Amino acid sequence: MIVVDIVPKSYPVHHDHILDGLHGIDVTRLTSRNEADKILSEQVTEPDVRQFLLKNLYRTSEGKFQWRVNLSAIDNHIEEIGAGMQYTGTFSGPTMFINGARSNYFKPGDETLIHSIFPKAEIITIDTGHWVQAEKPKEFAEIAISFLNK
């Protein structure tokens, strides 16, 4: 198992600006991806994060834009998304946690929690923010492939 920049603990809701930005895009009137990016930039300032989010936007066979994700379901369950892990046992299989050095998701001391649930976990840190695989895709892939090939 590979876990990317998250720890099995509770996180407070903190993606409100992202959801506001996505809801600000009226896909029924949208004419281009550039227009969507401009609208989203009012709430999400990081271009790489916007690009990642806009991968969920696609054109139908009729040429209209639609979301791949169910924004209403995310809105209705955002508290659950950030809830801590419910499983009370341990997983003793091979596990790697890859975290971003500049991310706020992994804090000092989280290693103890990780190892209490995943006793064989390896923890690797890459010089990125939260979007590890998007910020350093080659380095991320090399680490993941090496782990999977063990």
Secondary structure, 3 states (H helix, E strand, C coil): CEEECCCCCCCCCCCHHHHHHHHCCCCCCCCCHHHHHHHHHCCCCCHHHHHHHHCCEEECCCCCEEECCCHHHHHHHHHHHCCCCCCCCCCCCCEEEEEECCCCCCCCCHHHHHHHHCCCEEEEEECCCCCHHHHCHHHHHHHHHHHHCC
